[in-house]
Amino acid sequence: MTADIDAPINAPINAGAAVDFRADPRGFLRRLFAAAVAAVAPARCLPPHLPSAPSGRTLVVGAGKAAAAMAAAVEAHWPGPLSGLVVTRYGHGAPTRRIEVVEAGHPLPDDAGRATAARILEQTRGLGADDLLLCLISGGGSALLAAPAEGITLADKQTLNQALLKAGATIDEINRLRKHLSAIKGGRLALAAAPARVVTLAISDVLGDDPATIASGPTVADPTSFADARAVLAKYAITPPSAIARHLAAAADETPKPGDPRLATAETRIIATSQDALEAAAAAARAAGAAALILADAIEGEARDVGLVHAAIARQVVRHGQPIVAPCVILSGGETTVTVRGEGRGGRNTEFLLALTIALNGLGGVHALAGDSDGIDGDGDNAGALATPTSLARAGAAGIDARALLADNDAYRFFAALDDLVVTGPTRTNVNDFRALLITE
C-alpha cells in the first residue's frame, strides 16, 4: 500500500484511532500528538491530586491556558461547596457553574488580566485558618495573572515583555523579572492567603518542572532576587521603562524565600509534565509496532539549531541504525526560543520544523511533526506543522524559497503554502513543545 504523504492533514485528531505508520505516516504522527495531549488533559490528570475538603470554605483561584479546564475538572469531582475565579487566555475558556472563568491577554498582559488578578488577591485576603485556597496553575499564568507592583503600570510591563520576547529571553529569565515586578507572583499570593491552607495543582510547562517557575510561582517561595532580575536586563542590553528601572534598583519588596515560615501551610502538586506527554506518545508508537526513543523532555536553545541537531540524529538512524534502529520514532519536548530577525510569521515549532526540513533535504523515510501542546504556536492559528520527504520539492515547484523564509522567520508561510499546518484549536492544557520524527527505513 502506498502512503498518501501529501494529503491534507487538518482532520480532527483522534488519539485512539489505529493508524499504520507506513501507509499513513502523517496520520500516525498526528495520533502520537493527540495521545501526548490527551495524557496531560486536566480531566484525566487532575482528579487524583485533589486534597481533602476543609472544615471551612474552599476558594478556587487560578491562571493559565489550562485554568478553565482545570476548574471544570475540580467542579466535576469536588465533594462539597466551593467558589472561585480563574483567568485563561482568550479562546481557552470552558463551561463551569461555580467557578468564574475570565479570558485575558497572552503572551502580552492586558487590562482583563490585571483586573482579574486584583480580584483574586482581594478574595484570597479574606480566608481564615480553617479555609482552603485551591490554586490551579498552568503555562501562560505569568502573563494572565498581571498585578503590577506599586508604581508600575500595565503598559510598563507590556513594553518590557515585548522587548524580552523579541530578544529571545528564556521563560525562566522572563519569570525572574515578572516575580519582581508583581504584587501576586513569586509567593505573594500564598502570603495573601495566610493563615489558610494553600494547595497548588500545577501543569508544568517549564524545563525541570520547578514549581517556583511555573506561572512565576504565585504560591511558591522564590529563590531568585532583584539582582537576578537586573542581570537579565543586562544580559540582553534592554533598557526598561523608567518606573521599572527605579523599582528594580530600589529592591524594596523582596519575594519570600525558601524556608519562609509564612509559607508553611502551602504545598504544590505537579499533576502533568512534558515527560508524561512524551511517555504517552512513546507507548502509542510501540503499540503500533515502531520503536520509540525519548531524547529529552527539556530541550532548549534556538529553534533552528535544535532542528539541525534532530536532522543529524535522523541521518544517523537512516545510515547507521544508531542510536535506534528503524522503524522508530524519536521524541523530544521542552521549550526552544526564536530570536526574531525578520518580518515573517511563525512560532518556535514551525521554525524548528523548517530548519529540520532544509537540513534533511528530502531524506527518504523521515517524517516529522512539531507542535505546541496548547494548540497555539507563536502568533499563528496552528499548533505546529508537519514535514515529509517531499516538502522541499513541493515548495520549490511552487516557487517558495525555504531558506529565504527561514531567514525572515516566516515558517508559517512555508507550511501554509503546502497545506501542512497542524491546526487543533486550543487544547486547554500546556506542557510546551512536542516533537516527533518518524523514521520508516
Number of C-alpha atoms within 10 A of each C-alpha: 6 7 13 13 19 17 13 14 18 16 11 11 18 15 19 12 12 13 18 14 22 19 14 17 23 28 24 22 25 27 23 31 27 24 25 26 27 22 22 27 24 24 18 14 18 24 17 9 13 17 14 9 15 15 10 14 19 22 21 26 26 29 34 33 29 33 34 31 26 32 30 20 20 22 20 13 13 15 10 10 12 17 14 20 23 30 32 31 26 14 12 24 22 16 12 16 11 15 20 16 26 22 21 27 20 19 18 21 22 19 15 16 29 20 15 23 26 17 13 23 19 13 17 23 16 13 21 16 15 13 21 26 25 21 26 27 32 28 27 26 29 31 28 33 34 31 29 23 19 11 11 19 16 18 15 17 26 17 13 22 21 12 17 21 18 14 17 18 20 17 21 18 17 21 24 26 27 26 30 30 27 23 24 29 32 31 25 23 23 33 23 21 27 22 21 25 22 24 22 28 24 28 33 27 28 25 21 14 19 15 25 24 28 27 31 32 27 30 29 28 24 25 14 19 19 21 14 16 20 17 15 19 20 11 9 13 10 14 12 18 15 11 15 21 14 13 18 21 12 10 13 10 14 14 24 22 17 13 9 10 10 17 23 14 15 22 15 18 15 19 21 25 23 30 22 18 28 30 19 19 29 25 16 23 25 13 11 14 12 20 19 25 19 17 13 14 25 19 16 15 14 17 24 25 18 20 23 20 13 25 23 15 16 28 18 15 22 21 11 12 14 13 12 18 19 20 20 23 28 25 25 22 28 22 23 24 24 24 15 15 11 12 11 16 19 25 26 26 32 37 33 29 29 31 24 24 26 18 18 21 14 17 17 15 17 26 25 24 27 30 31 29 30 25 25 22 26 19 12 16 17 26 26 34 30 28 26 24 19 18 23 22 14 15 16 12 9 11 9 17 13 22 15 11 20 23 16 16 25 22 28 28 19 26 23 13 13 19 16 23 27 28 21 20 14 22 21 26 30 29 31 25 27 27 27 27 24 28 25 19 15
